[in-house]
Amino acid sequence: MEFAQQPLPSRRFAGLAVVLLLHGVLIYALATGLGRQAVEVLRKPLETRIIEEIKPPPPPERTLPPPPKLEAPPPPYIPPPEVVVRTPPPKAIAAVTTVKPAEPSPPPVVREAPVVRAAVRVPPVIDAARSCRQPEYPAVSRRLEETGAVILQFLIDVDGSVLQSKVDSSSGHSRLDEAAIAALSKCRFKAGSVDGVPEQSWAKIRYVWKLD
C-alpha cells in the first residue's frame, strides 16, 4: 500500500525558524564576548542615596500685648462701733445669822467582850482503888512463846463502866489481843469529865505481853 505524504503546516515552519534564529544569536554573542559584558554590567553595585527630609521653617514668634493694669477697689465703709456703758447693779446685803456650834457627842462606851474560857477536859483513867486483875497469859501463847504489845480502846460510861471495847493496834497474835480485852473490860474506870461534869469518853490502854 502506498501512503500519501501530507504537507506540514506553515505555522510549524515559522516556529522552527524562530528557534533556529535565537540559537544563532546566542552562539554569536558567546563567540564575540557580548554575554560576558552583559554579566559584568549586572554585577556592578547599585548606589543608593538617602535624601534628607526638608524641614519647614519655624513659625514666627507672636508678641503678646502687655496685660491691662488693674486698679485696687476702694476700701469698704465700716461704721464706728457703738459703745454702751452699763451701770453695775446695787449690791445685795446678805442677812447675817448666828449659828451655835453643835455640842460634841459623848464618846461611845466600849464594852469589854466576855472572856471565853476553854473547857477543861479530863480523860477517863483506871480506878486504882478498884483496879482490875492482870490478864492471864494464854497457855498456848506461852508454849509458843508469843509476845507483843496491844493497844485497846474502851468507851467509858459516866459511872466508870466499860460500854464498848476494840483493838486499836494488835500485838500480832489474836489470842493475846482477845485475852487482854476480856480481862481489861472488867476493870472499873474514873469517867472523863468536861469542866467537872462526867461524860462518856474513849480511853486508850496499852498492855505488853512478855514472858517472865
Backbone bond lengths (Angstrom), bond angles and torsions (degrees), N, CA, C in turn:
res aa  C-N    CA-C-N  psi(-1)  N-CA   C-N-CA  omega(-1)  CA-C   N-CA-C  phi
1 M - - - 1.455 - - 1.502 109.52 -
2 E 1.236 118.41 146.21 1.452 123.61 179.61 1.505 108.79 -111.83
3 F 1.344 113.77 132.62 1.478 120.15 179.46 1.494 108.25 -104.01
4 A 1.256 116.37 137.17 1.460 120.82 178.57 1.506 108.77 -86.34
5 Q 1.348 118.26 129.68 1.479 123.50 -179.32 1.507 109.15 -79.35
6 Q 1.398 113.10 125.51 1.464 118.81 -178.60 1.513 109.46 -86.07
7 P 1.319 120.46 139.14 1.474 122.97 179.24 1.526 110.83 -71.42
8 L 1.403 118.38 142.85 1.473 124.47 178.24 1.510 109.06 -70.05
9 P 1.288 116.66 147.36 1.469 119.67 178.31 1.506 110.84 -71.49
10 S 1.311 116.71 160.23 1.470 122.93 -176.22 1.522 111.92 -71.94
11 R 1.320 119.37 -29.90 1.484 121.89 -179.30 1.515 110.33 -65.57
12 R 1.278 115.93 -37.15 1.469 118.74 -178.31 1.508 110.43 -66.04
13 F 1.296 117.11 -39.49 1.466 120.41 178.07 1.515 111.35 -66.30
14 A 1.293 117.30 -36.33 1.471 119.78 -179.93 1.512 110.76 -66.74
15 G 1.349 118.70 -39.97 1.472 121.58 179.57 1.504 111.31 -65.36
16 L 1.332 117.09 -40.67 1.453 119.90 179.50 1.516 110.49 -64.94
17 A 1.311 116.72 -36.09 1.460 120.10 -179.55 1.517 110.71 -66.28
18 V 1.338 117.73 -39.54 1.477 120.85 179.83 1.517 110.51 -65.98
19 V 1.321 117.85 -41.86 1.470 121.57 -179.65 1.511 110.54 -63.15
20 L 1.349 116.08 -43.11 1.459 119.17 179.89 1.516 110.74 -65.10
21 L 1.337 117.42 -35.31 1.460 120.82 179.53 1.523 111.07 -66.49
22 L 1.330 117.71 -42.22 1.474 121.13 179.46 1.514 110.91 -64.96
23 H 1.304 117.81 -40.26 1.461 119.73 178.23 1.518 110.80 -63.81
24 G 1.328 116.05 -37.98 1.456 118.69 179.45 1.513 111.58 -65.57
25 V 1.358 116.55 -41.78 1.476 119.95 179.14 1.524 110.64 -63.59
26 L 1.327 117.37 -40.51 1.462 121.21 -179.25 1.517 111.32 -65.10
27 I 1.316 116.58 -41.09 1.471 120.04 179.23 1.514 109.90 -66.19
28 Y 1.303 117.99 -38.42 1.460 121.69 179.21 1.524 111.38 -65.71
29 A 1.337 115.42 -39.79 1.475 118.65 -179.65 1.512 111.25 -66.68
30 L 1.312 117.30 -40.01 1.459 119.54 178.71 1.516 110.81 -66.78
31 A 1.313 116.55 -36.13 1.462 119.55 -178.06 1.511 111.42 -71.07
32 T 1.300 119.34 -37.43 1.467 122.43 -176.12 1.518 113.23 -90.56
33 G 1.368 122.36 -7.91 1.487 124.62 178.83 1.493 114.63 87.09
34 L 1.329 117.58 10.31 1.474 118.51 178.04 1.521 111.82 -68.02
35 G 1.303 116.53 -31.49 1.488 118.92 179.65 1.520 112.48 -66.35
36 R 1.377 115.04 -37.65 1.483 117.55 -179.39 1.514 110.45 -67.44
37 Q 1.359 117.49 -39.47 1.468 119.88 179.00 1.531 111.41 -63.05
38 A 1.337 114.78 -37.40 1.482 117.41 179.28 1.524 111.41 -65.31
39 V 1.360 116.09 -37.06 1.500 119.12 179.15 1.497 110.54 -68.18
40 E 1.379 118.57 -40.23 1.460 120.73 179.76 1.516 111.45 -64.74
41 V 1.333 115.77 -36.44 1.470 118.46 177.74 1.525 110.37 -62.82
42 L 1.339 116.06 -38.94 1.474 119.35 179.67 1.521 111.85 -70.16
43 R 1.371 117.76 -27.89 1.468 120.23 -177.91 1.521 113.14 -76.99
44 K 1.335 120.40 -17.33 1.466 121.52 -177.78 1.524 110.17 -62.27
45 P 1.369 116.80 138.21 1.488 119.40 -179.38 1.513 111.02 -69.72
46 L 1.282 112.00 147.55 1.455 119.44 178.44 1.507 109.35 -88.22
47 E 1.298 118.32 131.41 1.455 123.09 178.55 1.521 109.14 -89.20
48 T 1.360 112.60 131.55 1.479 119.35 178.72 1.511 108.35 -119.85
49 R 1.280 118.78 138.50 1.461 124.94 -179.85 1.528 108.91 -125.35
50 I 1.346 113.99 137.30 1.473 120.41 177.78 1.512 107.85 -95.36
51 I 1.269 115.23 119.41 1.467 120.81 -179.25 1.518 107.50 -90.35
52 E 1.318 116.29 119.50 1.462 120.90 -179.96 1.518 109.89 -67.16
53 E 1.372 111.42 143.64 1.463 117.73 179.85 1.525 109.45 -76.58
54 I 1.266 115.71 131.74 1.464 120.96 -179.20 1.517 108.30 -83.54
55 K 1.370 116.06 115.56 1.456 121.53 -179.23 1.516 109.26 -81.86
56 P 1.335 115.70 141.12 1.476 118.06 177.57 1.519 109.90 -72.48
57 P 1.311 119.67 153.11 1.480 122.09 179.50 1.520 110.52 -66.97
58 P 1.374 118.14 145.81 1.474 120.89 179.65 1.522 110.82 -64.46
59 P 1.343 115.58 148.81 1.472 118.57 179.60 1.525 110.64 -68.94
60 P 1.277 118.45 152.39 1.478 120.90 -179.93 1.527 110.84 -68.75
61 E 1.342 116.78 143.71 1.458 122.46 179.99 1.524 110.18 -71.21
62 R 1.360 112.88 138.20 1.457 119.06 178.90 1.518 109.59 -95.83
63 T 1.261 116.29 133.58 1.469 121.68 177.20 1.514 108.31 -96.95
64 L 1.364 115.47 120.37 1.459 120.90 -179.15 1.518 109.68 -82.60
65 P 1.309 117.36 143.32 1.473 119.81 177.50 1.521 110.09 -70.43
66 P 1.319 119.67 150.41 1.477 122.11 179.60 1.528 110.39 -63.88
67 P 1.387 117.27 145.60 1.475 119.57 179.89 1.520 110.79 -66.75
68 P 1.311 116.15 149.79 1.477 118.92 179.75 1.520 110.74 -69.61
69 K 1.296 118.04 147.55 1.455 123.65 178.72 1.519 109.58 -77.67
70 L 1.365 114.52 129.48 1.462 120.55 179.75 1.516 108.67 -100.55
71 E 1.306 116.15 126.38 1.458 120.64 178.12 1.523 109.55 -87.98
72 A 1.358 117.26 138.04 1.466 122.09 -179.75 1.519 109.58 -68.20
73 P 1.360 117.77 136.66 1.472 119.81 179.20 1.522 110.25 -69.99
74 P 1.306 118.33 154.82 1.476 120.79 179.14 1.522 110.06 -67.36
75 P 1.350 118.89 148.89 1.472 121.40 -179.77 1.517 110.86 -64.80
76 P 1.355 117.20 146.71 1.472 119.60 -179.92 1.527 110.70 -69.58
77 Y 1.309 115.05 155.50 1.466 121.21 -178.95 1.524 109.05 -83.62
78 I 1.327 116.15 123.46 1.464 122.09 178.59 1.515 107.53 -113.75
79 P 1.344 117.87 117.25 1.480 119.14 179.92 1.520 110.46 -70.05
80 P 1.317 118.23 150.46 1.478 120.67 179.21 1.528 110.42 -67.99
81 P 1.355 118.47 145.71 1.474 120.98 -178.91 1.520 111.21 -70.86
82 E 1.348 114.21 148.07 1.458 120.56 177.30 1.521 109.34 -84.85
83 V 1.305 117.04 131.52 1.466 123.20 -179.67 1.517 108.17 -101.85
84 V 1.337 116.61 117.82 1.468 122.15 179.90 1.516 107.61 -107.19
85 V 1.294 118.14 121.78 1.466 123.77 179.96 1.519 107.97 -95.52
86 R 1.337 116.41 118.88 1.462 121.75 -179.99 1.520 109.16 -103.57
87 T 1.318 114.85 134.04 1.466 119.88 177.45 1.520 109.14 -88.47
88 P 1.332 118.65 135.44 1.470 120.47 -179.08 1.521 111.07 -66.49
89 P 1.354 118.17 144.33 1.470 120.63 178.90 1.519 110.53 -69.40
90 P 1.322 117.06 155.97 1.478 119.40 179.16 1.521 110.78 -66.73
91 K 1.335 116.12 143.24 1.459 122.00 -179.56 1.522 109.84 -72.68
92 A 1.349 114.37 135.24 1.465 119.85 178.13 1.517 109.41 -82.26
93 I 1.310 115.66 138.85 1.463 121.40 179.78 1.521 107.73 -90.91
94 A 1.336 115.90 117.22 1.461 120.22 -179.21 1.510 109.93 -78.48
95 A 1.340 114.84 141.51 1.469 120.25 178.43 1.515 109.24 -75.89
96 V 1.314 116.67 134.26 1.460 122.69 -178.25 1.513 107.94 -100.76
97 T 1.333 115.67 122.01 1.466 121.12 177.75 1.511 108.42 -121.91
98 T 1.281 115.14 141.08 1.465 120.73 179.62 1.521 108.75 -95.66
99 V 1.319 116.24 126.33 1.463 122.40 179.87 1.514 107.93 -111.24
100 K 1.322 114.88 126.97 1.457 119.18 179.02 1.528 109.30 -75.34
101 P 1.309 116.91 137.08 1.475 118.38 177.85 1.527 110.60 -66.32
102 A 1.323 114.25 143.75 1.468 119.39 -179.71 1.513 110.02 -69.35
103 E 1.316 114.07 139.64 1.457 118.78 179.14 1.526 109.88 -72.20
104 P 1.311 116.98 138.35 1.474 118.72 179.98 1.523 111.01 -65.34
105 S 1.333 114.74 138.40 1.466 119.80 179.25 1.518 109.44 -74.77
106 P 1.306 116.71 147.83 1.471 119.42 -179.56 1.518 110.35 -65.98
107 P 1.310 118.12 148.34 1.470 120.86 180.00 1.524 110.71 -63.56
108 P 1.322 117.07 145.20 1.471 119.34 -179.77 1.526 111.09 -66.07
109 V 1.305 112.77 147.02 1.462 119.11 179.82 1.521 108.54 -83.13
110 V 1.306 115.65 120.62 1.463 121.42 179.74 1.514 108.28 -91.42
111 R 1.317 114.31 117.17 1.460 118.95 179.19 1.521 108.98 -97.02
112 E 1.272 114.59 134.48 1.455 119.45 179.69 1.522 109.81 -74.17
113 A 1.339 114.13 134.62 1.460 118.85 178.52 1.519 109.59 -69.78
114 P 1.316 115.78 142.18 1.467 118.04 179.46 1.522 110.99 -64.49
115 V 1.289 115.05 141.12 1.460 121.08 -179.60 1.519 108.57 -79.18
116 V 1.342 115.02 120.26 1.462 120.20 178.79 1.517 107.54 -90.04
117 R 1.289 115.54 115.92 1.463 120.63 -178.45 1.519 108.95 -92.46
118 A 1.316 115.16 133.16 1.456 119.48 179.60 1.517 110.06 -66.45
119 A 1.329 113.79 142.93 1.467 118.87 -179.60 1.523 109.86 -69.31
120 V 1.302 115.29 141.11 1.464 121.72 179.51 1.525 107.73 -95.35
121 R 1.329 115.36 114.91 1.459 120.63 179.90 1.524 109.46 -105.63
122 V 1.321 114.90 137.03 1.466 121.66 177.65 1.519 107.25 -121.47
123 P 1.354 119.12 119.95 1.462 120.64 -178.78 1.530 110.86 -73.59
124 P 1.332 116.99 157.19 1.472 119.45 177.60 1.529 110.84 -72.29
125 V 1.351 115.63 148.29 1.468 122.32 178.94 1.528 108.51 -137.20
126 I 1.343 115.01 161.89 1.465 119.80 177.92 1.526 108.86 -70.30
127 D 1.331 115.57 133.30 1.468 121.26 179.14 1.524 108.22 -73.91
128 A 1.336 116.95 115.41 1.467 120.46 -177.06 1.517 111.56 -67.14
129 A 1.361 117.15 -33.18 1.462 119.75 -178.81 1.518 110.99 -68.15
130 R 1.306 116.59 -31.41 1.466 120.33 179.50 1.528 108.68 -119.63
131 S 1.314 116.62 50.51 1.456 121.52 -176.71 1.522 110.18 -67.91
132 C 1.309 114.62 151.57 1.460 120.75 -177.90 1.523 110.14 -89.64
133 R 1.304 114.87 169.50 1.452 120.26 -179.90 1.524 109.72 -78.68
134 Q 1.332 114.57 153.07 1.460 120.24 178.83 1.526 109.19 -72.18
135 P 1.353 118.76 138.49 1.463 120.61 179.77 1.532 110.96 -60.31
136 E 1.347 116.07 141.37 1.460 121.16 178.02 1.527 109.81 -83.37
137 Y 1.332 114.41 141.86 1.464 120.59 -179.61 1.527 108.50 -72.27
138 P 1.323 119.37 124.51 1.459 119.69 177.36 1.523 110.61 -61.18
139 A 1.352 116.27 139.16 1.466 120.76 -175.93 1.521 111.26 -62.90
140 V 1.320 116.84 -41.96 1.467 119.28 -179.55 1.525 110.18 -64.75
141 S 1.339 117.09 -41.17 1.469 120.00 179.82 1.520 111.08 -65.89
142 R 1.360 116.73 -35.40 1.459 119.05 178.29 1.524 109.97 -67.46
143 R 1.360 116.01 -41.82 1.460 119.15 -179.31 1.528 110.74 -65.88
144 L 1.320 116.29 -36.96 1.471 120.42 179.22 1.527 112.41 -85.52
145 E 1.335 115.76 -0.43 1.469 122.51 178.93 1.543 111.00 56.29
146 E 1.346 114.21 48.81 1.469 119.79 176.98 1.523 109.26 -85.86
147 T 1.315 116.61 130.84 1.468 122.59 178.14 1.527 109.02 -135.31
148 G 1.325 114.91 169.35 1.460 119.64 177.69 1.511 111.42 152.71
149 A 1.344 115.79 169.73 1.466 122.49 179.60 1.518 108.69 -114.07
150 V 1.331 116.25 133.98 1.448 122.28 179.89 1.525 108.85 -119.95
151 I 1.347 116.83 140.88 1.464 122.47 176.69 1.518 107.22 -113.32
152 L 1.341 115.98 123.42 1.458 122.34 -177.33 1.521 109.72 -114.02
153 Q 1.340 115.88 152.14 1.463 122.52 174.94 1.527 108.26 -118.39
154 F 1.359 114.50 135.74 1.460 120.77 -179.29 1.523 108.52 -128.12
155 L 1.355 115.29 135.55 1.462 120.67 173.04 1.524 107.21 -92.45
156 I 1.342 116.18 115.01 1.463 122.30 -174.12 1.521 108.56 -100.46
157 D 1.342 114.71 131.50 1.465 120.96 178.33 1.525 109.37 -80.73
158 V 1.357 116.44 173.64 1.468 120.42 -178.17 1.531 111.84 -66.42
159 D 1.361 117.29 -22.00 1.464 119.22 178.59 1.518 112.65 -91.86
160 G 1.359 117.95 1.93 1.455 121.56 176.57 1.512 114.30 94.45
161 S 1.326 119.24 -0.79 1.460 121.06 179.66 1.526 110.03 -83.97
162 V 1.363 114.90 157.30 1.464 121.54 -179.52 1.522 108.24 -88.21
163 L 1.344 116.00 122.11 1.462 121.08 178.50 1.533 111.93 -94.76
164 Q 1.327 116.94 -32.61 1.467 120.54 -175.53 1.514 108.47 -154.40
165 S 1.352 116.07 147.97 1.468 120.91 178.87 1.517 109.07 -140.96
166 K 1.346 116.02 150.92 1.466 121.79 178.30 1.521 108.89 -158.71
167 V 1.355 114.86 159.62 1.464 121.56 -179.39 1.529 108.17 -87.63
168 D 1.319 116.50 122.40 1.470 121.16 176.96 1.525 110.76 -89.67
169 S 1.344 117.59 -38.88 1.461 122.56 177.54 1.523 107.51 -145.50
170 S 1.342 117.12 120.72 1.461 121.71 -174.27 1.525 111.05 -77.21
171 S 1.332 114.04 155.76 1.466 120.62 175.47 1.511 111.99 -82.20
172 G 1.314 115.94 -10.10 1.459 120.60 -176.67 1.512 112.83 101.17
173 H 1.336 115.93 -5.48 1.468 120.44 179.85 1.518 107.28 -136.24
174 S 1.321 116.12 121.94 1.468 120.17 -176.08 1.525 112.10 -65.83
175 R 1.359 118.38 -32.26 1.468 119.76 179.53 1.523 110.88 -64.26
176 L 1.316 117.11 -40.64 1.467 120.01 179.21 1.528 110.55 -67.81
177 D 1.353 118.44 -38.60 1.466 121.34 179.74 1.530 110.56 -64.20
178 E 1.344 117.10 -44.61 1.464 120.33 -178.43 1.529 111.41 -67.33
179 A 1.333 117.65 -38.21 1.468 120.33 178.93 1.521 110.95 -65.50
180 A 1.342 117.74 -37.06 1.464 120.53 179.30 1.521 110.69 -68.69
181 I 1.330 118.01 -41.20 1.467 120.55 179.35 1.531 110.41 -64.63
182 A 1.350 116.64 -43.53 1.465 119.98 -177.58 1.523 111.60 -62.98
183 A 1.317 118.01 -37.30 1.463 120.39 -177.27 1.518 111.63 -80.42
184 L 1.339 118.00 -45.67 1.463 120.65 -174.28 1.527 112.23 -75.70
185 S 1.331 118.52 -19.85 1.466 119.93 177.14 1.525 111.82 -68.42
186 K 1.349 117.61 -18.20 1.459 121.42 179.55 1.526 112.38 -87.43
187 C 1.324 116.58 -3.47 1.465 119.58 -178.84 1.521 110.16 -75.30
188 R 1.337 115.24 158.74 1.460 122.46 174.48 1.531 108.15 -105.58
189 F 1.326 115.61 141.99 1.459 121.83 -176.59 1.517 109.87 -121.71
190 K 1.302 114.20 159.79 1.456 120.50 166.58 1.522 106.72 -90.32
191 A 1.329 116.90 120.86 1.465 120.88 -174.68 1.525 110.62 -63.18
192 G 1.326 114.36 149.41 1.457 118.98 174.53 1.516 110.83 -72.94
193 S 1.347 117.06 162.90 1.462 120.93 -176.08 1.517 109.82 -146.15
194 V 1.349 114.53 159.01 1.464 122.93 174.53 1.519 106.74 -125.11
195 D 1.328 116.20 114.73 1.470 122.32 -175.86 1.528 110.89 55.03
196 G 1.339 115.54 39.19 1.456 120.78 177.01 1.510 114.88 84.40
197 V 1.324 118.94 -2.96 1.466 122.04 -179.63 1.528 108.09 -98.42
198 P 1.372 118.98 120.99 1.464 120.66 -179.32 1.530 111.15 -63.48
199 E 1.351 115.15 146.95 1.465 120.95 177.83 1.520 108.77 -153.22
200 Q 1.330 115.23 160.45 1.458 119.78 176.20 1.529 109.19 -69.94
201 S 1.326 115.86 138.17 1.463 120.37 -179.53 1.521 108.94 -159.06
202 W 1.331 114.11 162.47 1.459 120.99 -179.13 1.523 109.80 -93.30
203 A 1.352 114.13 144.63 1.463 120.88 176.95 1.522 108.63 -128.04
204 K 1.342 116.17 144.28 1.457 121.91 178.16 1.525 109.30 -110.37
205 I 1.362 115.76 135.46 1.466 121.35 178.16 1.524 107.54 -131.34
206 R 1.323 115.84 132.40 1.467 121.78 177.86 1.530 107.54 -108.12
207 Y 1.326 114.73 127.09 1.471 119.66 179.97 1.525 108.18 -125.22
208 V 1.351 115.49 133.56 1.462 121.98 -176.46 1.525 108.42 -107.44
209 W 1.305 116.14 125.62 1.462 122.58 174.49 1.532 108.02 -96.38
210 K 1.356 115.09 122.27 1.461 119.55 177.43 1.526 108.70 -148.08
211 L 1.316 115.00 148.84 1.463 121.51 -178.90 1.523 109.61 -84.99
212 D 1.368 115.52 139.82 1.469 120.01 179.47 1.527 110.01 -74.89
